[in-house]
Amino acid sequence: MEKKTLKDYEVDIPRVAELLATDSKMQEFFNALTPGYQREWARFIFGAKAEATKERHIEQMKVVFKAGFKSKRGYDQKEK
């Protein structure tokens, strides 16, 4: 099986926005991100095979957004 590229996850961007539908501020934050960040989040969530992993990644995305970061990479590199 061929490995999916980041561009392949572009079709999943609306699905990520749907996951945030219950929190309009978070959904607006996601929609304001550049397409590159949106694709990264789509890959982070929908690149996971196990459903439990997807759920964990969704929760991690929400934590990152609440902290005001665009990417998990930026959030992970913040000063602790």
N, CA, C and O atoms as a CHARMM CRD file, in Angstrom:
* protein
*
  320
    1    1 MET  N      0.83600  -1.18800   0.00000 PROA 1      0.00000
    2    1 MET  CA     0.00000   0.00000   0.00000 PROA 1      0.00000
    3    1 MET  C      0.87900   1.24900   0.00000 PROA 1      0.00000
    4    1 MET  O      1.86400   1.33200   0.73300 PROA 1      0.00000
    5    2 GLU  N      0.51400   2.19200  -0.81300 PROA 2      0.00000
    6    2 GLU  CA     1.27200   3.43400  -0.94700 PROA 2      0.00000
    7    2 GLU  C      0.95500   4.36900   0.22000 PROA 2      0.00000
    8    2 GLU  O     -0.19900   4.52500   0.61900 PROA 2      0.00000
    9    3 LYS  N      2.00700   4.98500   0.75500 PROA 3      0.00000
   10    3 LYS  CA     1.83300   5.91000   1.87800 PROA 3      0.00000
   11    3 LYS  C      1.16700   7.20100   1.39700 PROA 3      0.00000
   12    3 LYS  O      1.53100   7.75400   0.35900 PROA 3      0.00000
   13    4 LYS  N      0.18700   7.66900   2.16900 PROA 4      0.00000
   14    4 LYS  CA    -0.50500   8.89900   1.80600 PROA 4      0.00000
   15    4 LYS  C      0.38700  10.11000   2.05700 PROA 4      0.00000
   16    4 LYS  O      1.12400  10.16000   3.04100 PROA 4      0.00000
   17    5 THR  N      0.31000  11.06800   1.16400 PROA 5      0.00000
   18    5 THR  CA     1.05200  12.31500   1.33900 PROA 5      0.00000
   19    5 THR  C      0.17600  13.31000   2.09200 PROA 5      0.00000
   20    5 THR  O     -1.02200  13.09000   2.27100 PROA 5      0.00000
   21    6 LEU  N      0.78200  14.38900   2.52100 PROA 6      0.00000
   22    6 LEU  CA     0.03100  15.42600   3.23400 PROA 6      0.00000
   23    6 LEU  C     -1.10600  15.95800   2.36300 PROA 6      0.00000
   24    6 LEU  O     -2.19900  16.22100   2.86300 PROA 6      0.00000
   25    7 LYS  N     -0.85700  16.11500   1.08900 PROA 7      0.00000
   26    7 LYS  CA    -1.87700  16.62300   0.16100 PROA 7      0.00000
   27    7 LYS  C     -3.08500  15.69400   0.09600 PROA 7      0.00000
   28    7 LYS  O     -4.20900  16.15200  -0.10900 PROA 7      0.00000
   29    8 ASP  N     -2.86300  14.40800   0.26700 PROA 8      0.00000
   30    8 ASP  CA    -3.96200  13.43600   0.23200 PROA 8      0.00000
   31    8 ASP  C     -4.98500  13.66200   1.34400 PROA 8      0.00000
   32    8 ASP  O     -6.12700  13.21500   1.23300 PROA 8      0.00000
   33    9 TYR  N     -4.59300  14.34300   2.40100 PROA 9      0.00000
   34    9 TYR  CA    -5.49000  14.57500   3.53500 PROA 9      0.00000
   35    9 TYR  C     -6.34700  15.82200   3.35700 PROA 9      0.00000
   36    9 TYR  O     -7.17500  16.12900   4.21400 PROA 9      0.00000
   37   10 GLU  N     -6.15900  16.53500   2.26600 PROA 10     0.00000
   38   10 GLU  CA    -6.93900  17.74800   2.01200 PROA 10     0.00000
   39   10 GLU  C     -8.43900  17.46000   2.00200 PROA 10     0.00000
   40   10 GLU  O     -9.23400  18.29600   2.43300 PROA 10     0.00000
   41   11 VAL  N     -8.82500  16.29000   1.51500 PROA 11     0.00000
   42   11 VAL  CA   -10.24300  15.92300   1.46000 PROA 11     0.00000
   43   11 VAL  C    -10.84400  15.74700   2.85600 PROA 11     0.00000
   44   11 VAL  O    -12.06400  15.78900   3.01100 PROA 11     0.00000
   45   12 ASP  N     -9.99900  15.55200   3.87200 PROA 12     0.00000
   46   12 ASP  CA   -10.47300  15.34700   5.24600 PROA 12     0.00000
   47   12 ASP  C    -10.63300  16.63900   6.03700 PROA 12     0.00000
   48   12 ASP  O    -11.13000  16.61300   7.16300 PROA 12     0.00000
   49   13 ILE  N    -10.22300  17.75900   5.47100 PROA 13     0.00000
   50   13 ILE  CA   -10.30500  19.03900   6.19000 PROA 13     0.00000
   51   13 ILE  C    -11.73200  19.34400   6.64600 PROA 13     0.00000
   52   13 ILE  O    -11.91700  19.73500   7.79800 PROA 13     0.00000
   53   14 PRO  N    -12.75000  19.18400   5.79400 PROA 14     0.00000
   54   14 PRO  CA   -14.13100  19.44600   6.27800 PROA 14     0.00000
   55   14 PRO  C    -14.53200  18.52400   7.42900 PROA 14     0.00000
   56   14 PRO  O    -15.32000  18.91800   8.29000 PROA 14     0.00000
   57   15 ARG  N    -14.00100  17.30700   7.45200 PROA 15     0.00000
   58   15 ARG  CA   -14.31500  16.37900   8.54900 PROA 15     0.00000
   59   15 ARG  C    -13.73600  16.88400   9.86900 PROA 15     0.00000
   60   15 ARG  O    -14.35100  16.72000  10.92300 PROA 15     0.00000
   61   16 VAL  N    -12.56200  17.49500   9.81200 PROA 16     0.00000
   62   16 VAL  CA   -11.95500  18.05700  11.02100 PROA 16     0.00000
   63   16 VAL  C    -12.83100  19.21100  11.52100 PROA 16     0.00000
   64   16 VAL  O    -13.10500  19.31100  12.71700 PROA 16     0.00000
   65   17 ALA  N    -13.26500  20.07200  10.61400 PROA 17     0.00000
   66   17 ALA  CA   -14.12700  21.19500  10.99500 PROA 17     0.00000
   67   17 ALA  C    -15.42000  20.68600  11.63200 PROA 17     0.00000
   68   17 ALA  O    -15.91900  21.28500  12.58500 PROA 17     0.00000
   69   18 GLU  N    -15.96300  19.58900  11.11300 PROA 18     0.00000
   70   18 GLU  CA   -17.18500  18.99500  11.68300 PROA 18     0.00000
   71   18 GLU  C    -16.95900  18.51700  13.11200 PROA 18     0.00000
   72   18 GLU  O    -17.85500  18.61100  13.95100 PROA 18     0.00000
   73   19 LEU  N    -15.76200  18.00300  13.38700 PROA 19     0.00000
   74   19 LEU  CA   -15.45000  17.52600  14.73800 PROA 19     0.00000
   75   19 LEU  C    -15.49500  18.66100  15.75700 PROA 19     0.00000
   76   19 LEU  O    -15.68300  18.42900  16.95100 PROA 19     0.00000
   77   20 LEU  N    -15.32200  19.88400  15.27500 PROA 20     0.00000
   78   20 LEU  CA   -15.29800  21.05200  16.16300 PROA 20     0.00000
   79   20 LEU  C    -16.62500  21.80500  16.16200 PROA 20     0.00000
   80   20 LEU  O    -16.71500  22.89900  16.72000 PROA 20     0.00000
   81   21 ALA  N    -17.64100  21.23800  15.54900 PROA 21     0.00000
   82   21 ALA  CA   -18.92500  21.92400  15.37000 PROA 21     0.00000
   83   21 ALA  C    -19.59100  22.31800  16.69100 PROA 21     0.00000
   84   21 ALA  O    -20.36800  23.27300  16.72200 PROA 21     0.00000
   85   22 THR  N    -19.30500  21.61300  17.76200 PROA 22     0.00000
   86   22 THR  CA   -19.93600  21.92400  19.04300 PROA 22     0.00000
   87   22 THR  C    -19.29600  23.12600  19.73500 PROA 22     0.00000
   88   22 THR  O    -19.84700  23.64300  20.70700 PROA 22     0.00000
   89   23 ASP  N    -18.15300  23.57000  19.25100 PROA 23     0.00000
   90   23 ASP  CA   -17.46500  24.72700  19.82200 PROA 23     0.00000
   91   23 ASP  C    -17.15300  25.70600  18.69600 PROA 23     0.00000
   92   23 ASP  O    -16.16200  25.55000  17.98200 PROA 23     0.00000
   93   24 SER  N    -18.00400  26.71200  18.54500 PROA 24     0.00000
   94   24 SER  CA   -17.87200  27.62800  17.40300 PROA 24     0.00000
   95   24 SER  C    -16.54400  28.39100  17.41200 PROA 24     0.00000
   96   24 SER  O    -15.98200  28.65300  16.34800 PROA 24     0.00000
   97   25 LYS  N    -16.03400  28.75300  18.59300 PROA 25     0.00000
   98   25 LYS  CA   -14.74900  29.46000  18.65000 PROA 25     0.00000
   99   25 LYS  C    -13.61400  28.58500  18.11900 PROA 25     0.00000
  100   25 LYS  O    -12.76000  29.04400  17.36000 PROA 25     0.00000
  101   26 MET  N    -13.62300  27.32300  18.53000 PROA 26     0.00000
  102   26 MET  CA   -12.58400  26.40800  18.08400 PROA 26     0.00000
  103   26 MET  C    -12.71600  26.13400  16.58100 PROA 26     0.00000
  104   26 MET  O    -11.71500  26.02800  15.87200 PROA 26     0.00000
  105   27 GLN  N    -13.93500  26.02200  16.11600 PROA 27     0.00000
  106   27 GLN  CA   -14.16600  25.78600  14.69500 PROA 27     0.00000
  107   27 GLN  C    -13.70400  26.99500  13.86900 PROA 27     0.00000
  108   27 GLN  O    -13.10000  26.83200  12.80900 PROA 27     0.00000
  109   28 GLU  N    -13.99000  28.19000  14.35500 PROA 28     0.00000
  110   28 GLU  CA   -13.52800  29.40500  13.67000 PROA 28     0.00000
  111   28 GLU  C    -12.00300  29.47300  13.65500 PROA 28     0.00000
  112   28 GLU  O    -11.40300  29.86000  12.65300 PROA 28     0.00000
  113   29 PHE  N    -11.37900  29.09400  14.77300 PROA 29     0.00000
  114   29 PHE  CA    -9.92100  29.07700  14.85300 PROA 29     0.00000
  115   29 PHE  C     -9.35400  28.13200  13.79100 PROA 29     0.00000
  116   29 PHE  O     -8.41700  28.48500  13.07500 PROA 29     0.00000
  117   30 PHE  N     -9.92600  26.93300  13.69500 PROA 30     0.00000
  118   30 PHE  CA    -9.46600  25.96300  12.70300 PROA 30     0.00000
  119   30 PHE  C     -9.68200  26.48600  11.28000 PROA 30     0.00000
  120   30 PHE  O     -8.79300  26.38000  10.43500 PROA 30     0.00000
  121   31 ASN  N    -10.84800  27.04300  11.02200 PROA 31     0.00000
  122   31 ASN  CA   -11.15000  27.53200   9.67400 PROA 31     0.00000
  123   31 ASN  C    -10.25100  28.69800   9.26100 PROA 31     0.00000
  124   31 ASN  O    -10.04700  28.92800   8.07000 PROA 31     0.00000
  125   32 ALA  N     -9.71500  29.42900  10.23300 PROA 32     0.00000
  126   32 ALA  CA    -8.83100  30.56000   9.94100 PROA 32     0.00000
  127   32 ALA  C     -7.38500  30.11400   9.67700 PROA 32     0.00000
  128   32 ALA  O     -6.57100  30.90500   9.20200 PROA 32     0.00000
  129   33 LEU  N     -7.07100  28.86200   9.98000 PROA 33     0.00000
  130   33 LEU  CA    -5.72400  28.35800   9.73800 PROA 33     0.00000
  131   33 LEU  C     -5.45600  28.25900   8.23900 PROA 33     0.00000
  132   33 LEU  O     -6.38000  28.11600   7.43800 PROA 33     0.00000
  133   34 THR  N     -4.19400  28.33500   7.87800 PROA 34     0.00000
  134   34 THR  CA    -3.82800  28.16300   6.47100 PROA 34     0.00000
  135   34 THR  C     -4.09900  26.70700   6.06900 PROA 34     0.00000
  136   34 THR  O     -4.14300  25.82400   6.92500 PROA 34     0.00000
  137   35 PRO  N     -4.27800  26.46300   4.78200 PROA 35     0.00000
  138   35 PRO  CA    -4.52700  25.09000   4.32800 PROA 35     0.00000
  139   35 PRO  C     -3.44500  24.09600   4.76700 PROA 35     0.00000
  140   35 PRO  O     -3.74100  22.92600   5.00700 PROA 35     0.00000
  141   36 GLY  N     -2.22100  24.54800   4.86900 PROA 36     0.00000
  142   36 GLY  CA    -1.14500  23.65800   5.31000 PROA 36     0.00000
  143   36 GLY  C     -1.35700  23.15000   6.72800 PROA 36     0.00000
  144   36 GLY  O     -1.20700  21.95700   6.99100 PROA 36     0.00000
  145   37 TYR  N     -1.70500  24.04800   7.64100 PROA 37     0.00000
  146   37 TYR  CA    -1.99800  23.64100   9.02300 PROA 37     0.00000
  147   37 TYR  C     -3.23100  22.74500   9.05600 PROA 37     0.00000
  148   37 TYR  O     -3.26200  21.75900   9.79300 PROA 37     0.00000
  149   38 GLN  N     -4.23500  23.07600   8.27000 PROA 38     0.00000
  150   38 GLN  CA    -5.44900  22.26300   8.24400 PROA 38     0.00000
  151   38 GLN  C     -5.14400  20.84100   7.76600 PROA 38     0.00000
  152   38 GLN  O     -5.66900  19.87200   8.31500 PROA 38     0.00000
  153   39 ARG  N     -4.29700  20.71800   6.74700 PROA 39     0.00000
  154   39 ARG  CA    -3.91900  19.38200   6.25800 PROA 39     0.00000
  155   39 ARG  C     -3.14100  18.61600   7.32200 PROA 39     0.00000
  156   39 ARG  O     -3.32500  17.40900   7.48100 PROA 39     0.00000
  157   40 GLU  N     -2.26800  19.32100   8.05500 PROA 40     0.00000
  158   40 GLU  CA    -1.51500  18.64800   9.12400 PROA 40     0.00000
  159   40 GLU  C     -2.45600  18.06900  10.17300 PROA 40     0.00000
  160   40 GLU  O     -2.26300  16.94400  10.63300 PROA 40     0.00000
  161   41 TRP  N     -3.47100  18.83800  10.54800 PROA 41     0.00000
  162   41 TRP  CA    -4.42400  18.34300  11.54700 PROA 41     0.00000
  163   41 TRP  C     -5.23700  17.18300  10.99100 PROA 41     0.00000
  164   41 TRP  O     -5.51900  16.22300  11.70700 PROA 41     0.00000
  165   42 ALA  N     -5.61400  17.26400   9.72600 PROA 42     0.00000
  166   42 ALA  CA    -6.36100  16.16800   9.10900 PROA 42     0.00000
  167   42 ALA  C     -5.51800  14.88500   9.11900 PROA 42     0.00000
  168   42 ALA  O     -6.02800  13.80200   9.40100 PROA 42     0.00000
  169   43 ARG  N     -4.22200  15.02100   8.80600 PROA 43     0.00000
  170   43 ARG  CA    -3.34500  13.84200   8.82500 PROA 43     0.00000
  171   43 ARG  C     -3.17100  13.32400  10.24600 PROA 43     0.00000
  172   43 ARG  O     -3.17600  12.11400  10.47200 PROA 43     0.00000
  173   44 PHE  N     -3.01600  14.23500  11.20800 PROA 44     0.00000
  174   44 PHE  CA    -2.82400  13.84500  12.60500 PROA 44     0.00000
  175   44 PHE  C     -4.00200  13.00500  13.09600 PROA 44     0.00000
  176   44 PHE  O     -3.81200  12.02400  13.81400 PROA 44     0.00000
  177   45 ILE  N     -5.20300  13.38800  12.71100 PROA 45     0.00000
  178   45 ILE  CA    -6.39700  12.68500  13.18800 PROA 45     0.00000
  179   45 ILE  C     -6.71200  11.47000  12.31900 PROA 45     0.00000
  180   45 ILE  O     -6.84000  10.35500  12.82500 PROA 45     0.00000
  181   46 PHE  N     -6.83500  11.68500  11.02800 PROA 46     0.00000
  182   46 PHE  CA    -7.32100  10.61600  10.15700 PROA 46     0.00000
  183   46 PHE  C     -6.21300   9.70800   9.63400 PROA 46     0.00000
  184   46 PHE  O     -6.49000   8.73700   8.92900 PROA 46     0.00000
  185   47 GLY  N     -4.98100  10.01100   9.96700 PROA 47     0.00000
  186   47 GLY  CA    -3.88100   9.11900   9.62900 PROA 47     0.00000
  187   47 GLY  C     -3.74800   7.98500  10.63500 PROA 47     0.00000
  188   47 GLY  O     -3.06500   6.99300  10.38100 PROA 47     0.00000
  189   48 ALA  N     -4.40200   8.14000  11.77200 PROA 48     0.00000
  190   48 ALA  CA    -4.38200   7.09900  12.80300 PROA 48     0.00000
  191   48 ALA  C     -5.30200   5.95400  12.38200 PROA 48     0.00000
  192   48 ALA  O     -6.38000   6.18100  11.83400 PROA 48     0.00000
  193   49 LYS  N     -4.87200   4.74900  12.64000 PROA 49     0.00000
  194   49 LYS  CA    -5.68400   3.58700  12.24900 PROA 49     0.00000
  195   49 LYS  C     -6.72700   3.24000  13.30500 PROA 49     0.00000
  196   49 LYS  O     -7.88700   2.99100  12.97500 PROA 49     0.00000
  197   50 ALA  N     -6.32800   3.22100  14.55200 PROA 50     0.00000
  198   50 ALA  CA    -7.22600   2.82100  15.63700 PROA 50     0.00000
  199   50 ALA  C     -8.15700   3.96100  16.02300 PROA 50     0.00000
  200   50 ALA  O     -7.74900   5.12100  16.09400 PROA 50     0.00000
  201   51 GLU  N     -9.39700   3.61500  16.26800 PROA 51     0.00000
  202   51 GLU  CA   -10.39800   4.61200  16.64800 PROA 51     0.00000
  203   51 GLU  C    -10.02000   5.30600  17.95400 PROA 51     0.00000
  204   51 GLU  O    -10.23300   6.51000  18.10000 PROA 51     0.00000
  205   52 ALA  N     -9.46200   4.55600  18.90100 PROA 52     0.00000
  206   52 ALA  CA    -9.04800   5.13600  20.18400 PROA 52     0.00000
  207   52 ALA  C     -7.95900   6.18900  19.97400 PROA 52     0.00000
  208   52 ALA  O     -7.94300   7.21700  20.65100 PROA 52     0.00000
  209   53 THR  N     -7.06100   5.92800  19.04300 PROA 53     0.00000
  210   53 THR  CA    -5.99900   6.88000  18.74500 PROA 53     0.00000
  211   53 THR  C     -6.58200   8.14400  18.12000 PROA 53     0.00000
  212   53 THR  O     -6.16800   9.25200  18.45900 PROA 53     0.00000
  213   54 LYS  N     -7.53500   7.98200  17.21200 PROA 54     0.00000
  214   54 LYS  CA    -8.19500   9.14000  16.60200 PROA 54     0.00000
  215   54 LYS  C     -8.84900  10.00200  17.66700 PROA 54     0.00000
  216   54 LYS  O     -8.72600  11.22700  17.64000 PROA 54     0.00000
  217   55 GLU  N     -9.54500   9.36800  18.60900 PROA 55     0.00000
  218   55 GLU  CA   -10.21200  10.11700  19.68300 PROA 55     0.00000
  219   55 GLU  C     -9.19200  10.86900  20.53400 PROA 55     0.00000
  220   55 GLU  O     -9.41600  12.02000  20.91000 PROA 55     0.00000
  221   56 ARG  N     -8.07900  10.21800  20.83400 PROA 56     0.00000
  222   56 ARG  CA    -7.02800  10.86200  21.62700 PROA 56     0.00000
  223   56 ARG  C     -6.44000  12.05500  20.86500 PROA 56     0.00000
  224   56 ARG  O     -6.16300  13.09700  21.46000 PROA 56     0.00000
  225   57 HSD  N     -6.25400  11.90600  19.57500 PROA 57     0.00000
  226   57 HSD  CA    -5.70800  12.99700  18.75500 PROA 57     0.00000
  227   57 HSD  C     -6.68300  14.16500  18.67200 PROA 57     0.00000
  228   57 HSD  O     -6.26100  15.32100  18.66100 PROA 57     0.00000
  229   58 ILE  N     -7.97100  13.88100  18.61300 PROA 58     0.00000
  230   58 ILE  CA    -8.97600  14.95100  18.59700 PROA 58     0.00000
  231   58 ILE  C     -8.90100  15.75300  19.89200 PROA 58     0.00000
  232   58 ILE  O     -8.94100  16.98300  19.87000 PROA 58     0.00000
  233   59 GLU  N     -8.79200  15.05900  21.01100 PROA 59     0.00000
  234   59 GLU  CA    -8.69500  15.74500  22.30500 PROA 59     0.00000
  235   59 GLU  C     -7.40000  16.55500  22.39000 PROA 59     0.00000
  236   59 GLU  O     -7.40200  17.66400  22.92400 PROA 59     0.00000
  237   60 GLN  N     -6.30600  16.01800  21.87400 PROA 60     0.00000
  238   60 GLN  CA    -5.03700  16.75300  21.87300 PROA 60     0.00000
  239   60 GLN  C     -5.14900  18.01400  21.01300 PROA 60     0.00000
  240   60 GLN  O     -4.61900  19.06200  21.38000 PROA 60     0.00000
  241   61 MET  N     -5.83100  17.91800  19.88300 PROA 61     0.00000
  242   61 MET  CA    -6.02300  19.08100  19.01300 PROA 61     0.00000
  243   61 MET  C     -6.77600  20.18000  19.76800 PROA 61     0.00000
  244   61 MET  O     -6.42800  21.35600  19.66600 PROA 61     0.00000
  245   62 LYS  N     -7.78900  19.80300  20.51200 PROA 62     0.00000
  246   62 LYS  CA    -8.57700  20.78700  21.26300 PROA 62     0.00000
  247   62 LYS  C     -7.72700  21.47700  22.33100 PROA 62     0.00000
  248   62 LYS  O     -7.86400  22.68200  22.54500 PROA 62     0.00000
  249   63 VAL  N     -6.86700  20.73700  22.98900 PROA 63     0.00000
  250   63 VAL  CA    -5.96500  21.30900  23.99800 PROA 63     0.00000
  251   63 VAL  C     -5.02500  22.32300  23.34800 PROA 63     0.00000
  252   63 VAL  O     -4.80100  23.40900  23.88200 PROA 63     0.00000
  253   64 VAL  N     -4.48000  21.95600  22.19200 PROA 64     0.00000
  254   64 VAL  CA    -3.55600  22.83300  21.47300 PROA 64     0.00000
  255   64 VAL  C     -4.26600  24.12100  21.06100 PROA 64     0.00000
  256   64 VAL  O     -3.71500  25.21000  21.22300 PROA 64     0.00000
  257   65 PHE  N     -5.48200  24.00500  20.52900 PROA 65     0.00000
  258   65 PHE  CA    -6.24000  25.18600  20.10400 PROA 65     0.00000
  259   65 PHE  C     -6.59700  26.07100  21.29400 PROA 65     0.00000
  260   65 PHE  O     -6.50500  27.29600  21.20400 PROA 65     0.00000
  261   66 LYS  N     -7.00200  25.46700  22.40200 PROA 66     0.00000
  262   66 LYS  CA    -7.35200  26.25600  23.60100 PROA 66     0.00000
  263   66 LYS  C     -6.14100  27.03600  24.10500 PROA 66     0.00000
  264   66 LYS  O     -6.28700  28.12000  24.67100 PROA 66     0.00000
  265   67 ALA  N     -4.94400  26.48300  23.89800 PROA 67     0.00000
  266   67 ALA  CA    -3.72000  27.16100  24.32100 PROA 67     0.00000
  267   67 ALA  C     -3.30400  28.23200  23.31700 PROA 67     0.00000
  268   67 ALA  O     -2.35300  28.97600  23.55700 PROA 67     0.00000
  269   68 GLY  N     -4.02400  28.31200  22.18000 PROA 68     0.00000
  270   68 GLY  CA    -3.76100  29.35800  21.20000 PROA 68     0.00000
  271   68 GLY  C     -2.69900  29.02200  20.15900 PROA 68     0.00000
  272   68 GLY  O     -2.19200  29.91600  19.48100 PROA 68     0.00000
  273   69 PHE  N     -2.36200  27.75000  20.02700 PROA 69     0.00000
  274   69 PHE  CA    -1.34500  27.33400  19.06100 PROA 69     0.00000
  275   69 PHE  C     -1.99700  26.79400  17.79700 PROA 69     0.00000
  276   69 PHE  O     -3.07200  26.19700  17.84100 PROA 69     0.00000
  277   70 LYS  N     -1.31900  27.01700  16.65700 PROA 70     0.00000
  278   70 LYS  CA    -1.82400  26.55600  15.36900 PROA 70     0.00000
  279   70 LYS  C     -1.46500  25.10000  15.10400 PROA 70     0.00000
  280   70 LYS  O     -2.17400  24.40000  14.38100 PROA 70     0.00000
  281   71 SER  N     -0.35700  24.64600  15.69500 PROA 71     0.00000
  282   71 SER  CA     0.11200  23.29000  15.41600 PROA 71     0.00000
  283   71 SER  C      0.52800  22.58900  16.70500 PROA 71     0.00000
  284   71 SER  O      0.88800  23.22800  17.69300 PROA 71     0.00000
  285   72 LYS  N      0.46900  21.27900  16.67100 PROA 72     0.00000
  286   72 LYS  CA     0.92000  20.49000  17.80800 PROA 72     0.00000
  287   72 LYS  C      2.41900  20.65500  17.99000 PROA 72     0.00000
  288   72 LYS  O      2.91600  20.67600  19.11600 PROA 72     0.00000
  289   73 ARG  N      3.13400  20.77200  16.88400 PROA 73     0.00000
  290   73 ARG  CA     4.59100  20.95600  16.93000 PROA 73     0.00000
  291   73 ARG  C      4.93600  22.23000  17.70900 PROA 73     0.00000
  292   73 ARG  O      5.82400  22.21200  18.56200 PROA 73     0.00000
  293   74 GLY  N      4.24600  23.32400  17.42300 PROA 74     0.00000
  294   74 GLY  CA     4.47300  24.57300  18.13200 PROA 74     0.00000
  295   74 GLY  C      4.11900  24.46200  19.60400 PROA 74     0.00000
  296   74 GLY  O      4.83000  24.97800  20.46700 PROA 74     0.00000
  297   75 TYR  N      3.00900  23.78000  19.88300 PROA 75     0.00000
  298   75 TYR  CA     2.57300  23.57900  21.26200 PROA 75     0.00000
  299   75 TYR  C      3.59800  22.74000  22.04000 PROA 75     0.00000
  300   75 TYR  O      3.92000  23.04400  23.18900 PROA 75     0.00000
  301   76 ASP  N      4.09800  21.69000  21.39900 PROA 76     0.00000
  302   76 ASP  CA     5.06400  20.80800  22.06200 PROA 76     0.00000
  303   76 ASP  C      6.40100  21.50200  22.32100 PROA 76     0.00000
  304   76 ASP  O      7.14000  21.09800  23.21800 PROA 76     0.00000
  305   77 GLN  N      6.71800  22.54000  21.54700 PROA 77     0.00000
  306   77 GLN  CA     7.98800  23.22800  21.70000 PROA 77     0.00000
  307   77 GLN  C      7.90900  24.43500  22.64000 PROA 77     0.00000
  308   77 GLN  O      8.92400  25.07400  22.91600 PROA 77     0.00000
  309   78 LYS  N      6.71700  24.74200  23.12600 PROA 78     0.00000
  310   78 LYS  CA     6.57200  25.89700  24.01300 PROA 78     0.00000
  311   78 LYS  C      7.36900  25.67000  25.29600 PROA 78     0.00000
  312   78 LYS  O      7.63800  24.53400  25.68800 PROA 78     0.00000
  313   79 GLU  N      7.72900  26.75200  25.92400 PROA 79     0.00000
  314   79 GLU  CA     8.46500  26.63300  27.19400 PROA 79     0.00000
  315   79 GLU  C      7.53700  26.06600  28.24900 PROA 79     0.00000
  316   79 GLU  O      6.38000  26.46800  28.37200 PROA 79     0.00000
  317   80 LYS  N      8.06400  25.13900  28.99500 PROA 80     0.00000
  318   80 LYS  CA     7.23200  24.48200  30.01400 PROA 80     0.00000
  319   80 LYS  C      7.45900  25.10100  31.37000 PROA 80     0.00000
  320   80 LYS  O      6.84700  24.67900  32.35100 PROA 80     0.00000
